[in-house]
Amino acid sequence: MIHHPEPSPEWNAQNGVDFDFKVLYYIHDREYNFRSRHSHKFCELVVVREGSAEHTLDGMHSRIHAGSVFFMRPGEQHYYSRANKLGIYNILFSSGFMDKIRRDLPAESIVGHFFSSFHYTPRALSGEPFRRLLALLVEVLDEPRSDRPGARIQIFADALKILLLVSRSARLPDAGRASDTEYRISQLLEKIGATPAEAWPLERMSRFCGLSESGFRRNFLRVTGSSPIRHLLTLRLEKAAQLLQEQSLSIAEIAETCGFSDSNYFARCFHREFNCSPRAYRRRERRT
């Protein structure tokens, strides 16, 4: 496995801070959650080389795995959770770089889609296009170490090849294929993430995915590494913890907002998850 912990050289603009293009490679081999959420001042294309995780972008949840590719705009908050040896390339672009190339790519491409209102659903690469993309990314990371003249020109050329390859070859999951269970489960994760306070019994989740309850439980565990009920509970508790940090709502109001009709039950579940009461959690997090 190739692991490049060091970034490739920055292409500094006149202010010495901004850059046109950079590639980083990271392996997330432990759990992450909303507390690691962050945003950037640049455009970011993420390519998943290996492993899997759940990715949350501005409240929208999707399961990502090897071959997944997606864009993020400057300022969008995101984080990874339930990471399982997740190896990702972060391909960073300045907004100016993106503006220069977008006119030559069709609106339905992943780059054109990046500038539309609804752009998040991860696309996927597989087979030969995915292998070519990985080879380009390795070349970008290795080129500065080669001591050959023209390294920056080569990196710039590879950057254009990467965007063109992804725009031509990345595809949205095929919602019409009955066998595409992962797509339907990823759509369910997005729906639950957007409406965690709604009632989501197993029967409703199974029906949403077009599966029997037993088949749904089996496939949900395979895709997410968690049972459906456990996933929903964790999602609601993470949302509650976020509100405890950021809002002045009462404990009972937060419990109701996150789908808990009984605030005492909410407090017990919260204590099991975070090893402290909601009130103590709020005091601790607001001090840090």
N, C-alpha and C positions, 0 to 999 in steps of 0.2 A: 504494500500500500504506500502511496506517495503522500507525504505530509510536508507541507511548506509552511512553517510557522511564521516566517518572516515575509513582510509585504514586498511587492515589487516597487521600484523607485517611483516616487510621486512626480507627476508632471506639473510643476508649479506654474501658476499664472503670475501676472504682474504683482499681485498683492502678496505673493509668497505663501499663500495659504490654500487657495482653491487649486483644483487639479482637473485634468481632462479625463484621465483613465487610470485605474489601478485595479489590481486583482489581489485578493487575499484568500487563503485557504485555512479553514478551521475544522477541528473535530470536536463536536459536543458529545461527550461520552457520559454525561450525568444529567439529572433532571433539571429543567429550567421551568420557571413559571412567570406569572405576571410581574413579580418583583424585579425581573430582569428586563422589563420592557424599556424601549428606548427609541429614538428617532435619529435621523441623519439630515445633514444639510445638502446631501447630494442624491442623485438617482442611483438606484441599486438594482442590479439583476442578480438573482440568486440561482445557482445551479446546484442541485443535490447530487453529489457523486456517489454516496453510499449511506446506508442506514435509513432511519426514519424518525419522524417527530410530528407533533402537532404544531402548526404555525398559526398565530393569531395576529391579524393586521387590522387595526382600528375596530376591534370587536368581532371581526369575521374569522371563523376558524376553518382550517383545512388540514387534512392529513397529507404530509409530503413524504416522498421516498425517492430512491435513486431514479434519476431521469426527470424529476419535477423541476420546472423553471418558472419563476415569477418575478415581476417587477414591483418596486416600491418607489413612490414619489418622495421628494424631500418633505420632511416634517411628519410623515406618517408613523404612528407609534406601532411597534410590533414586538413580539417575543416568541420564543420557542418553548414548548413544554413537552414532557414525556419523551425526551430525546433518547434514542437508542443508537449509540455510535454514529451519530449524524455527522457526515462529512460534507461540508458545503463550500463552494466557491462564492465569494462575494465580489461581484464585478461592479466597480464604482465608476460613475460617469458624472461629469458636470452637466448642468442643464443646458449650457451652450453647446456641448458636444452632441447631446440628443437632438437639439433643434436643427443642427446642421445636416443630420442624416434622415430625419423623419419624413421629409418631403418625397424622398425617393422610394419609400416603402409603403405598400398598400395599407389602408386604414384597418383592415381585418388582421394584419400581422401583429405579432406580439408587441412590436415597438409602436405601431399605430394604436393598438389597444391600450397601451400605456397612457396615452393622452386622452382617452375617453373617460366618461363618468364611472363606468363599471368595468374594472380592469383586473380585479384580484384573482379570480379563479385560476389556480395554477395550471399551466399547460405541461405537456410531457414530451420528452424525446426518448427514443429507443433505437436499438440497432446501430447501423453504420453512422447516422447523423450524430448520435450520442457519443460514439467512440471518437469521431472527428472533433467534436466540441471539446472533449476531455484532452485530446492531444494538443489542441490550440491553447487551452488554458495552461497546460504543463509547459508549453513552449514560452508563453508569456512570462511565467514565473522563472524559468531557467535562463532566458535570454540575457538578463543583466549580468549573470555569472559567467558568460561565455567570453567576455573581454574582446568580442569582435566589434569592429566599427559598424555603425548604423544600427545599434541596438534599439534606440528609440523609434527609428523608422520601422523596424521589424515589429515592435510592440504595437505601434499605431496601426500597421497593416493587419495584425492579428486581431486587434480590437474591432476593426470593421468586419473582418471575416466572422468573428463571433456573433456580432449583432445580425449579420445577414443570415448566417446559418440558423440561428435561433428563430428569426422572423420567418424564414422559409419552411422550417421543418417542425417547429413545436406545434403541437395540436392540443385543442381542448379535449378533455375526456369525452368519449362518445356516450351521451346519455341514452341513446336509443338501443344500445347493445344490452340485451338481457343479462349477459355474462359480466358486465362491468359493475360488479358489486362495489368495488372500491369507490367508484365515482358516486354512486348513490349514497354510500355511507359518508363520503366527504360533503355531499350536499346536506345531509342530515346534520352533520357537525356544525356547518355554517348556520343552519336554521336554529338549532338549539342554542348556539352561541349568541345569536341575535335576540332570542326570546327565552332566556333561561328561567324566567318566573312562570312560564306557562306550564300546564300539566303535561308531562311527557311520560305516560305509562309505556310499558314495553310494547303493548299492542299497537299504540299509535306510532312508535318508532319503527316497528316491523312493517306496518302498512305503508309508511312513508317510503321505505326502501323496497317495497314489493317482495318481501321475503316472509317465510314462516317465522314464528317466534324462535324456534330452535335454530333455524338456519341463520337468522339475524344475530342471535347471541354468539354463535360460533364465528361468523364472519366479522362481527364487530370486535371481538377479542383478538382475532388475527390481525386486523387492520390497525387497531389502536393500542393493543396490549392491555386493555381494561374492559371490564364488563360495562354494559350500557348504563346500569343504575349507578355504578361507582363513578363512571365518567361524569354523569349528570350532577351527582352530588359534589364531586371535586370542582366542577365548573362553577356551581353556585357558591361554594365556599370561597373560591378564589375571587369571584366577583364581590362577595361580601367583604373580604379582606381589603380589596381595592377601595370599596366605598368607605370602610372604616378609616382608611388613611386620608381620603380626599374629600369626604362629605361630613357635614355636621348632623346628619340624620340620627334619630335615636336607634338603639339596637333593634327594637321591635320594627321600626320602619325599614331598616336595612334587611332584616329577616324576611319581611313581606315582599320587598322589592326583588329579592333573590329567590323567591319561590318557596319560602318556609312559612307555613300558616301558623306554626307553633314556635314562638320565640324561645321557649325552654328547650325544645328539640334542637333548634338551630344552635343554641349555646353549647349543647352537649356535642353535637357533630363538629362544631368549630373547635372545641377544646381537643377533641381526638385528632383533628387535622393539624392544628398549630400549637398544641401543647400549652395553651393559655386561653383564658376567656376572651370574648370579643372586646370587652371593656379594657382588659389589660393589654390586649394587642394594640388597640387604638392608642393608649398612652405610650406604649413602648415605641411604636412606629413614628409617632409624631415628635418624639424626642430626638430621633436619629436624623 
